[in-house]
C-alpha cells in the first residue's frame, strides 16, 4: 500500500501457512496499499488493508463522478460470478462518505480465492482504488460479512489471525500482510500479546506514555486502536501537543499540516515510550520522524492530534513493531520489527 505503482510480484510463500500479499509505500505520510482482484475473469484493484474498518469497497462503472472515473472501476456485467440483492449501503470514512450497493463475487488476494464475498462501491478521490477492511464484523456497515470472516468460514487460512509488516523507508518494497500465519523473518525477540478490550476496531489499552522517564500521557491508561489505515500516531490534542513540545517539534505554518522537526536534531531527540500491557514499546526519533524530499530535505513529526479521546497507533507505530491480529483469541501481538 503506498501511493504509486503496486509491486505485483509474489513473494516466496513456501514457508507461509497461507497467502501473503506484498505492498509498498512511496511517501511516509501516505497509506500502504496492495493488489486484489474481483470477479471472473478477474478485475484488478489496489486497496488499503485497513484494520480501522471492516467493509470492502471498490469503484463501480455505474459511478460517473470524477472520484470514480480516476480509478479502475468494477464492471458487474463483465463478471460471470457476480450477483446482488440491490441492498443499499452508506458509510462514513475519514476522507469522505461512501454510498453504493452491496454485491457478491469472488475476491482474490495473492493465492487465495474467497467466494461470495460482499463488497460495495467507491467514495472519494484518493490514489488507491478502495479499502479492504480488516476490523471486527461489528464494525461492518449493513451487516456485511468481512473478508477475514469468509477466509475463516471457507477454511482458507490455517490459523484465525493475520500479521502485518511495514517498511518505513521511502519507496521501499517488501511490506507484507500474511493471512493465517506469522512471518518470523520480519521480527526479532519475543511476541508480546495484548488483549483486545473492544471487538470493533482492534482496540487495546495503553498503560502510559513516558519520555526520559517522565510521564507524558496516559498515566491512568488510555484506549487505543492499532490501525493500518492511519499514517501517523494520533492522540488527543493536549497530550499530543505535550509530546510535540518534548521532542522539539514546532507547528507548521498551515495548521492542518504535521509539526516540523529539525532534521539535524534527530540523534539528540528522546525516545517516546508506550507501555502496553506492562511492556515498554519505545519509538526512537528515526521511527516517529517523517522525511520529505521536495525541493529540499525536510522532516516532520509522526505524531498528530485528534478531537476525540481515542489514541490511534498507525503506521508510525506498526512500522516499528510487527503486528499480529489474532481473531481467534481476541488479542494483538507486538514484536520488534526486523
C-alpha positions in Angstrom: 0.0 0.0 0.0 1.7 3.3 -0.8 1.0 6.0 -3.3 2.4 4.7 -6.5 2.5 1.6 -8.7 1.8 -1.6 -6.7 4.6 -4.1 -6.6 2.8 -7.1 -8.0 5.4 -9.8 -7.8 4.5 -12.6 -5.4 6.9 -13.4 -2.6 8.1 -16.9 -2.0 5.3 -18.4 0.1 6.6 -21.9 0.6 7.1 -21.2 4.3 3.8 -19.4 4.8 0.8 -21.0 6.4 -1.5 -19.3 3.9 -1.4 -16.4 1.4 0.7 -13.3 1.7 0.4 -10.1 -0.2 3.3 -7.7 -0.7 2.5 -4.0 -0.7 4.5 -0.8 -0.7 4.6 2.9 0.3 6.1 5.8 -1.7 5.7 8.6 0.8 5.8 8.4 4.5 2.6 10.4 5.1 0.6 8.3 2.7 -1.1 4.9 3.2 0.1 1.5 2.2 -1.8 -0.5 -0.4 -1.8 -3.8 -2.2 -3.3 -5.7 -5.1 -6.5 -7.7 -5.1 -8.9 -8.8 -7.9 -12.6 -9.3 -8.0 -14.8 -11.4 -10.4 -14.4 -13.9 -13.2 -12.4 -13.1 -15.2 -10.5 -11.1 -12.6 -10.7 -7.3 -12.4 -7.7 -5.8 -10.6 -7.7 -3.1 -7.9 -5.3 -1.6 -5.4 -6.8 -1.3 -1.8 -5.7 -0.3 1.6 -5.7 -3.3 4.0 -7.3 -1.3 6.8 -7.7 -2.6 10.4 -9.7 0.5 11.2 -12.7 -0.5 9.2 -14.5 -3.7 8.2 -16.1 -3.4 4.7 -14.6 -4.0 1.2 -15.2 -1.1 -1.2 -14.1 -0.6 -4.8 -15.4 1.9 -7.6 -18.2 0.8 -9.8 -18.7 1.6 -13.5 -22.1 2.9 -12.5 -20.4 5.8 -10.8 -19.6 8.6 -13.3 -18.3 11.2 -10.9 -14.6 12.1 -11.1 -14.0 10.5 -7.8 -14.7 7.2 -9.5 -13.5 7.8 -13.1 -10.0 8.5 -11.8 -9.8 4.8 -10.8 -10.2 1.3 -12.1 -14.0 0.5 -11.8 -15.7 -2.8 -11.3 -18.0 -3.9 -14.0 -20.6 -6.3 -12.7 -21.8 -7.3 -16.2 -18.2 -8.4 -17.1 -18.1 -11.0 -14.3 -19.8 -14.4 -14.6 -20.0 -14.9 -10.9 -21.3 -11.5 -9.7 -24.8 -11.2 -8.1 -26.5 -8.6 -6.0 -29.7 -8.2 -3.9 -29.7 -4.5 -4.6 -29.2 -3.6 -0.9 -28.1 0.0 -0.5 -25.4 0.9 2.0 -23.8 4.1 3.3 -20.8 4.6 5.5 -18.7 7.5 6.7 -14.9 7.4 6.5 -12.3 9.9 7.5 -11.7 11.1 3.9 -15.4 11.1 2.9 -18.7 9.2 2.6 -19.4 6.1 0.6 -22.8 5.3 -0.9 -23.5 2.3 -3.0 -25.0 -1.2 -3.4 -23.7 -4.4 -1.9 -22.7 -7.1 -4.4 -21.2 -10.6 -4.1 -18.3 -12.1 -6.1 -15.0 -14.0 -5.9 -12.2 -12.0 -4.3 -8.6 -13.0 -4.9 -5.8 -12.0 -2.6 -2.4 -13.5 -3.5 -3.0 -17.2 -3.9 -6.4 -17.2 -2.0 -9.9 -17.3 -3.7 -12.7 -16.1 -1.4 -16.1 -17.0 -2.8 -19.3 -14.9 -2.4 -17.6 -12.0 -0.8 -19.7 -8.9 -0.1 -18.4 -5.6 -1.3 -19.7 -2.1 -2.2 -18.9 1.0 -4.3 -16.4 3.9 -4.1 -16.5 7.1 -2.1 -13.9 9.9 -2.8 -10.8 11.0 -4.7 -7.7 9.1 -3.4 -4.8 7.5 -5.0 -5.8 3.9 -4.3 -8.9 2.2 -5.7 -10.6 1.1 -2.5 -10.5 -0.2 1.0 -10.4 -3.8 2.3 -11.5 -3.6 6.0 -9.8 -5.9 8.4 -11.6 -4.8 11.6 -14.2 -6.9 13.5 -17.6 -7.8 12.0 -19.4 -5.5 14.4 -17.9 -2.5 12.6 -19.2 -3.5 9.2 -21.9 -1.4 7.6 -25.2 -3.2 6.7 -24.0 -6.3 8.5 -21.8 -7.3 5.6 -19.5 -10.3 6.1 -15.9 -9.2 6.4 -13.2 -10.7 4.1 -11.4 -12.3 7.1 -14.7 -13.8 8.3 -15.1 -15.6 4.9 -11.4 -16.6 4.9 -12.1 -18.5 8.2 -15.6 -19.9 7.3 -14.3 -21.2 3.9 -11.3 -22.8 5.7 -8.8 -20.8 3.6 -6.4 -20.0 6.5 -4.6 -22.3 8.8 -4.9 -20.0 11.8 -7.5 -17.4 12.7 -5.1 -14.5 12.5 -3.2 -12.2 10.1 0.0 -10.3 10.6 1.4 -7.0 9.1 5.0 -5.9 8.4 5.5 -2.3 7.2 8.8 -1.0 5.8 9.3 2.7 6.6 12.0 3.7 4.0 10.8 6.0 1.2 9.7 4.0 -1.8 10.8 0.7 -0.2 9.0 -2.5 -1.2 8.7 -5.6 0.9 5.9 -4.6 3.3 3.6 -7.6 3.7 0.3 -8.9 5.1 0.1 -12.6 5.8 -3.3 -14.2 6.1 -3.4 -17.2 8.5 0.2 -17.0 9.7 3.2 -15.2 11.1 6.4 -14.5 9.2 9.2 -14.9 11.7 11.7 -13.3 9.3 10.0 -9.9 10.0 10.5 -9.6 13.7 13.1 -10.3 16.4 12.7 -11.3 20.1 9.5 -12.1 21.8 5.9 -11.5 20.7 4.0 -9.7 23.4 0.3 -10.3 23.5 -2.2 -7.6 24.4 -5.9 -8.3 25.0 -8.5 -6.6 22.8 -10.8 -4.5 25.0 -13.5 -3.8 22.4 -14.2 -6.0 19.4 -14.9 -3.4 16.7 -11.7 -1.7 15.9 -8.6 -3.6 17.2 -8.8 -1.7 20.5 -6.4 -2.1 23.3 -5.2 -0.1 26.4 -2.1 2.0 26.7 -0.8 2.0 30.3 1.2 5.2 30.0 3.4 7.2 27.7 6.8 8.4 29.0 9.7 10.5 27.7 13.1 10.4 29.5 11.3 8.6 32.4 8.8 11.4 32.8 5.0 10.8 32.4 3.9 12.4 29.1 0.4 10.9 28.8 -2.0 8.1 29.7 -0.8 7.7 33.3 -4.2 6.1 34.1 -4.4 4.1 30.8 -5.9 5.2 27.6 -8.0 3.3 24.9 -6.1 2.9 21.6 -6.6 1.2 18.3 -3.9 -0.5 16.2 -4.8 0.9 12.7 -3.0 0.1 9.5 -5.2 2.7 7.7 -3.8 5.7 9.6 -0.4 7.0 8.6 0.5 8.9 11.8 0.4 8.1 15.5 -2.6 10.1 16.6 -4.0 11.0 20.1 -6.0 13.7 21.9 -4.7 17.2 21.3 -3.5 18.0 24.9 -1.1 15.0 25.4 0.0 15.1 21.7 0.9 18.7 21.9 2.9 17.9 25.1 4.7 15.2 23.2 5.5 17.6 20.3 7.0 20.0 22.8 9.1 17.3 24.5 10.6 16.2 21.1 11.2 19.8 19.9 8.6 19.7 17.1 7.1 23.1 16.1 3.8 23.9 14.5 3.7 24.2 10.7 2.6 27.5 9.0 -0.5 25.7 7.9 -2.5 24.4 11.0 -3.6 21.2 9.3 0.0 20.2 8.4 2.2 18.0 10.6 4.6 19.6 13.1 8.1 20.2 11.7 11.3 18.8 13.1 14.9 20.0 12.6 16.5 17.1 10.6 19.8 17.8 12.2 18.4 17.2 15.7 17.4 13.5 15.2 20.2 12.0 17.2 19.6 14.3 20.2 15.9 13.7 20.4 14.3 11.3 23.0 12.6 8.0 22.7 8.8 8.2 23.2 7.9 5.0 25.2 4.5 3.5 25.0 3.9 1.0 27.9 1.2 -1.5 26.8 0.1 -4.4 29.0 3.1 -3.9 31.2 5.7 -3.9 28.4 7.6 -0.9 27.1 7.5 -0.2 23.3 9.9 2.7 22.7 9.7 4.8 19.5 13.1 6.2 18.6 13.3 9.5 16.7 14.0 7.7 13.5 10.6 5.9 13.8 8.5 9.0 14.6 10.2 11.4 12.2 8.9 11.6 8.6 11.1 12.7 5.8 10.1 14.6 2.7 12.1 15.4 -0.4 10.5 18.2 -2.4 12.9 21.0 -3.3 15.0 20.1 -0.2 15.0 17.6 2.6 12.7 18.4 5.5 11.4 16.5 8.5 8.0 16.2 10.1 6.7 14.8 13.3 4.9 11.5 13.0 2.5 12.5 15.8 -0.9 14.0 15.1 -3.8 15.3 17.2 -7.5 14.3 17.0 -10.5 15.8 18.6 -11.5 12.6 20.2 -10.2 10.6 23.2 -9.1 7.5 21.3 -5.4 7.0 20.5 -4.6 5.6 17.1 -1.4 3.5 16.7 -1.0 4.0 13.0 1.8 3.2 10.5 4.4 5.1 12.5 4.0 2.6 15.4 3.3 -0.5 13.2 6.4 0.2 11.2 8.5 -0.2 14.3 6.5 -3.2 15.7 5.4 -6.2 13.7 1.7 -6.6 14.4 -0.3 -9.7 14.7 -4.1 -9.5 14.7 -5.4 -12.7 16.4 -9.1 -13.1 15.7 -9.3 -16.5 17.4 -8.0 -15.2 20.8 -9.1 -11.6 20.6 -5.6 -10.2 21.1 -2.9 -8.2 19.3 0.7 -9.5 19.2 3.5 -6.9 19.0 7.2 -7.7 18.4 10.2 -5.6 17.3 10.2 -5.4 13.5 13.3 -6.8 11.8 
